[in-house]
């Protein structure tokens, strides 16, 4: 509810509107503009517009797009799969790479491997995603020509396995940008947690009993490391979804991010509100899933709450 109120108020406080562009068209009369506003309910007070929209959302009706004339729900359903695919694949890569690099650095603390991973992670953490995207497009897309720089499929893409390989080829750069920009902070976090675990008493006694190598990692380090990392991943979901706006615009990927960007430029209120609400619901769903995974990894949390 609070997200809906803030989003609705911020959008309507922004200067100009979708119908302001009609002032530049001599074929549109003021009477026609007023008629359009009555059709879309924009002639009513803001509080009445909000409650009408809220009742419609409760019925999963996000309204009609000003720009395309299509139902907002249809627009979102067409584009949400690619945004989810992009973010879920990236999140999986970030999770496993961060675990591997963070543990590797902590196990070799203050050695060359540790210093290299820390410096690379700091660069990743400080690197703006839009700058990295443009850099990778210029190097790997334009100069080397290894990857396509826009879209999801080639014009001559065939069906079957070749179709999906072409799809993966087009997603390589966007996913690479998300992973490189997101892996740094989580790697530093994993390294810090692992260093603390390595200093713990239970690990000292485990080593005294002769536990080492893979068994030490599997039974002592990973069980104590996974819960906080999963929690952090759940909290990072809003950043991943929000980052799709920039990346999908740069790579011309027809997902929710590009839809939101185009709608924001044209002040297409129904689409903007629909994307914001769906994004908020996906974020809440991601946090619920993270909590469920956390309870599965650490049953003591459930017993402590009860």
C-alpha positions as CSV (number, residue, x, y, z in Angstrom):
1,X,0.0,0.0,0.0
2,X,2.8,2.4,1.0
3,X,4.7,1.6,-2.2
4,X,1.5,2.3,-4.3
5,X,0.9,5.7,-2.6
6,X,4.5,6.9,-2.9
7,X,4.8,5.7,-6.6
8,X,1.4,7.2,-7.5
9,X,2.2,10.6,-5.9
10,X,5.7,10.8,-7.3
11,X,4.5,10.1,-10.9
12,X,1.8,12.7,-10.8
13,X,4.0,15.3,-9.3
14,X,6.4,15.0,-12.2
15,X,6.2,17.9,-14.7
16,X,4.4,17.5,-18.1
17,X,2.1,14.6,-18.9
18,X,1.4,12.2,-21.8
19,X,-1.2,14.5,-23.2
20,X,1.0,17.5,-23.1
21,X,2.5,16.3,-26.4
22,X,-0.8,17.0,-28.0
23,X,-0.2,20.7,-27.6
24,X,2.4,20.4,-30.3
25,X,0.0,18.8,-32.8
26,X,-2.2,21.3,-34.6
27,X,-4.7,18.6,-35.5
28,X,-5.6,17.9,-31.8
29,X,-8.0,20.4,-30.4
30,X,-8.3,21.3,-26.7
31,X,-11.8,19.6,-26.8
32,X,-10.2,16.4,-28.0
33,X,-7.6,16.5,-25.3
34,X,-10.3,17.0,-22.6
35,X,-12.2,14.1,-24.1
36,X,-9.2,11.8,-23.9
37,X,-8.6,12.8,-20.3
38,X,-12.2,12.0,-19.4
39,X,-11.9,8.6,-21.1
40,X,-8.8,7.8,-19.0
41,X,-10.2,9.3,-15.8
42,X,-7.6,12.0,-15.6
43,X,-10.2,14.8,-15.2
44,X,-11.0,13.5,-11.7
45,X,-9.2,14.6,-8.4
46,X,-6.0,12.7,-7.7
47,X,-7.4,10.9,-4.6
48,X,-10.3,9.6,-6.7
49,X,-7.9,8.5,-9.5
50,X,-5.8,6.7,-6.9
51,X,-8.6,4.7,-5.3
52,X,-10.1,3.8,-8.7
53,X,-6.7,2.5,-9.8
54,X,-6.3,0.6,-6.5
55,X,-9.6,-1.1,-6.9
56,X,-8.7,-2.1,-10.5
57,X,-5.3,-3.4,-9.4
58,X,-7.1,-5.6,-6.8
59,X,-8.8,-7.2,-9.8
60,X,-5.4,-7.5,-11.6
61,X,-6.5,-4.8,-14.0
62,X,-3.6,-2.3,-14.5
63,X,-5.5,-0.2,-17.1
64,X,-4.8,0.7,-20.7
65,X,-1.5,2.0,-22.0
66,X,-1.8,5.6,-23.3
67,X,0.9,5.0,-25.9
68,X,-0.1,1.6,-27.4
69,X,-3.8,1.3,-26.4
70,X,-3.1,-2.2,-25.2
71,X,-3.9,-3.6,-21.7
72,X,-1.0,-3.0,-19.4
73,X,-1.2,-6.5,-18.1
74,X,-0.6,-7.9,-21.6
75,X,2.4,-5.6,-22.1
76,X,3.9,-6.8,-18.8
77,X,3.2,-10.5,-19.4
78,X,4.9,-10.2,-22.8
79,X,8.1,-8.7,-21.4
80,X,8.5,-10.1,-17.8
81,X,9.9,-13.5,-18.9
82,X,13.0,-12.1,-20.4
83,X,13.6,-9.8,-17.4
84,X,13.2,-12.7,-15.0
85,X,15.5,-14.9,-17.1
86,X,18.2,-12.3,-17.2
87,X,18.1,-11.6,-13.5
88,X,17.7,-15.2,-12.3
89,X,20.7,-16.5,-14.5
90,X,22.8,-13.5,-13.3
91,X,21.9,-14.1,-9.7
92,X,22.9,-17.8,-9.9
93,X,26.3,-16.9,-11.4
94,X,26.8,-14.1,-8.8
95,X,26.0,-16.5,-6.0
96,X,28.4,-19.3,-7.0
97,X,31.2,-17.1,-8.2
98,X,31.1,-15.0,-5.0
99,X,31.2,-18.1,-2.9
100,X,34.1,-19.7,-4.8
101,X,36.2,-16.5,-5.0
102,X,35.4,-15.4,-1.4
103,X,36.3,-18.7,0.1
104,X,39.4,-19.1,-2.1
105,X,40.7,-15.7,-1.0
106,X,40.0,-16.3,2.7
107,X,41.7,-19.7,2.7
108,X,44.8,-17.9,1.2
109,X,44.7,-14.8,3.4
110,X,47.3,-12.2,2.6
111,X,48.8,-14.3,-0.2
112,X,48.9,-13.3,-3.9
113,X,45.6,-14.9,-4.8
114,X,43.9,-13.1,-1.9
115,X,45.3,-9.7,-2.9
116,X,44.3,-10.2,-6.5
117,X,40.8,-11.2,-5.7
118,X,40.4,-8.3,-3.2
119,X,41.6,-5.7,-5.8
120,X,39.4,-7.2,-8.5
121,X,36.4,-7.2,-6.2
122,X,37.0,-3.5,-5.3
123,X,37.1,-2.6,-9.0
124,X,33.9,-4.6,-9.6
125,X,32.2,-2.9,-6.6
126,X,33.1,0.6,-7.8
127,X,32.3,0.0,-11.5
128,X,29.1,1.7,-12.6
129,X,27.0,-0.9,-14.6
130,X,26.1,1.5,-17.4
131,X,29.8,2.4,-18.0
132,X,30.8,-1.3,-17.9
133,X,28.0,-2.1,-20.4
134,X,29.2,0.6,-22.8
135,X,32.8,-0.6,-22.4
136,X,31.9,-4.2,-23.1
137,X,29.8,-3.2,-26.1
138,X,32.7,-1.2,-27.5
139,X,35.3,-3.9,-26.9
140,X,33.6,-7.3,-27.4
141,X,30.8,-6.1,-29.7
142,X,32.3,-3.4,-31.9
143,X,36.0,-3.9,-31.9
144,X,36.3,-7.7,-31.6
145,X,32.8,-8.5,-32.9
146,X,32.5,-11.6,-30.7
147,X,29.0,-10.9,-29.4
148,X,25.9,-9.1,-30.7
149,X,25.2,-5.7,-29.1
150,X,21.4,-5.5,-29.3
151,X,18.3,-7.6,-29.3
152,X,17.7,-11.2,-28.3
153,X,17.9,-13.0,-31.7
154,X,19.6,-12.8,-35.0
155,X,17.5,-12.0,-38.0
156,X,18.3,-15.4,-39.6
157,X,18.0,-17.4,-36.4
158,X,16.8,-20.9,-37.0
159,X,14.4,-23.1,-34.9
160,X,15.5,-25.8,-32.5
161,X,18.8,-25.9,-30.7
162,X,20.3,-23.2,-32.9
163,X,17.6,-20.8,-31.8
164,X,18.4,-21.2,-28.1
165,X,22.1,-21.0,-28.7
166,X,21.6,-17.8,-30.6
167,X,19.5,-16.6,-27.7
168,X,22.2,-17.4,-25.2
169,X,24.8,-15.7,-27.5
170,X,22.8,-12.5,-27.3
171,X,22.4,-12.6,-23.6
172,X,26.1,-13.2,-22.9
173,X,27.1,-9.5,-22.7
174,X,24.1,-8.3,-20.6
175,X,24.5,-11.2,-18.1
176,X,28.3,-10.6,-18.1
177,X,27.7,-7.0,-17.1
178,X,25.3,-7.9,-14.3
179,X,27.6,-10.6,-13.0
180,X,30.8,-8.5,-13.1
181,X,29.1,-5.5,-11.5
182,X,27.5,-7.6,-8.8
183,X,30.1,-10.2,-7.8
184,X,32.6,-7.8,-6.2
185,X,30.6,-6.7,-3.1
186,X,29.4,-10.2,-2.4
187,X,32.9,-11.7,-2.8
188,X,34.2,-9.2,-0.2
189,X,31.4,-10.1,2.1
190,X,31.9,-13.8,1.7
191,X,35.7,-13.4,2.3
192,X,35.1,-11.5,5.5
193,X,32.6,-14.0,6.8
194,X,34.9,-16.9,5.9
195,X,37.9,-15.3,7.7
196,X,35.8,-15.0,10.8
197,X,34.7,-18.7,10.5
198,X,38.3,-19.8,10.1
199,X,39.2,-18.0,13.4
200,X,36.3,-19.7,15.3
201,X,36.8,-22.3,18.1
202,X,34.7,-25.0,16.5
203,X,36.9,-24.9,13.4
204,X,40.0,-25.1,15.6
205,X,38.7,-28.2,17.3
206,X,37.6,-29.7,14.0
207,X,41.2,-29.3,12.7
208,X,42.5,-30.8,15.9
209,X,40.4,-33.9,15.2
210,X,42.0,-34.2,11.8
211,X,39.2,-32.8,9.7
212,X,40.6,-30.9,6.7
213,X,40.1,-30.2,3.0
214,X,36.7,-30.9,1.4
215,X,35.2,-32.1,4.7
216,X,36.1,-28.9,6.5
217,X,34.5,-26.9,3.7
218,X,31.4,-29.0,3.4
219,X,30.5,-29.6,7.1
220,X,31.9,-26.4,8.8
221,X,32.4,-23.5,6.4
222,X,29.5,-23.7,4.0
223,X,26.7,-24.4,6.6
224,X,27.8,-21.3,8.5
225,X,28.4,-19.2,5.4
226,X,25.2,-19.9,3.4
227,X,22.5,-18.3,5.6
228,X,23.9,-14.7,5.7
229,X,24.8,-14.9,2.0
230,X,21.3,-16.1,1.0
231,X,19.8,-13.3,3.1
232,X,22.0,-10.7,1.4
233,X,21.0,-12.0,-2.0
234,X,17.3,-11.6,-1.1
235,X,18.0,-8.0,-0.1
236,X,19.9,-7.3,-3.3
237,X,17.0,-8.3,-5.6
238,X,15.6,-4.7,-5.9
239,X,19.0,-3.5,-7.2
240,X,19.1,-6.3,-9.8
241,X,15.6,-5.5,-11.1
242,X,16.2,-1.8,-11.0
243,X,19.4,-2.3,-13.0
244,X,17.5,-3.9,-15.8
245,X,16.2,-0.5,-16.8
246,X,19.7,0.7,-17.8
247,X,20.9,-2.6,-19.3
248,X,17.8,-3.4,-21.3
249,X,17.9,0.2,-22.7
250,X,21.6,-0.1,-23.7
251,X,21.2,-3.6,-25.2
252,X,17.8,-3.0,-26.7
253,X,16.3,-5.9,-24.8
254,X,12.5,-5.9,-24.9
255,X,11.9,-6.5,-21.2
256,X,10.3,-4.8,-18.3
257,X,13.2,-2.4,-17.9
258,X,13.0,-1.1,-21.4
259,X,9.2,-0.9,-21.1
260,X,9.6,1.2,-17.9
261,X,12.1,3.5,-19.5
262,X,10.0,4.2,-22.6
263,X,6.9,4.7,-20.5
264,X,8.7,7.1,-18.1
265,X,9.8,9.2,-21.1
266,X,6.3,9.4,-22.5
267,X,4.6,9.7,-19.0
268,X,2.5,6.6,-19.7
269,X,1.1,6.5,-16.1
270,X,-0.7,3.1,-16.3
271,X,2.4,1.3,-17.6
272,X,4.7,3.0,-15.1
273,X,2.5,2.1,-12.1
274,X,2.0,-1.5,-13.4
275,X,5.7,-2.1,-13.7
276,X,6.4,-0.6,-10.3
277,X,3.8,-2.7,-8.6
278,X,5.0,-5.9,-10.4
279,X,8.6,-5.1,-9.5
280,X,7.6,-4.6,-5.8
281,X,5.7,-7.9,-5.8
282,X,8.7,-9.7,-7.3
283,X,11.0,-8.2,-4.7
284,X,8.7,-9.3,-1.9
285,X,8.4,-12.8,-3.5
286,X,12.2,-13.0,-3.7
287,X,12.6,-12.1,0.0
288,X,10.0,-14.7,0.9
289,X,11.9,-17.3,-1.1
290,X,15.2,-16.2,0.5
291,X,13.6,-16.6,4.0
292,X,12.3,-20.1,3.0
293,X,15.7,-21.1,1.8
294,X,17.3,-19.7,5.0
295,X,14.9,-21.8,7.2
296,X,15.8,-24.9,5.1
297,X,19.6,-24.2,5.5
298,X,19.3,-23.3,9.2
299,X,16.4,-25.0,11.1
300,X,17.6,-23.4,14.3
301,X,16.2,-20.0,13.1
302,X,12.7,-21.5,13.0
303,X,13.0,-23.0,16.5
304,X,14.4,-19.6,17.8
305,X,11.4,-17.8,16.4
306,X,8.9,-20.2,17.9
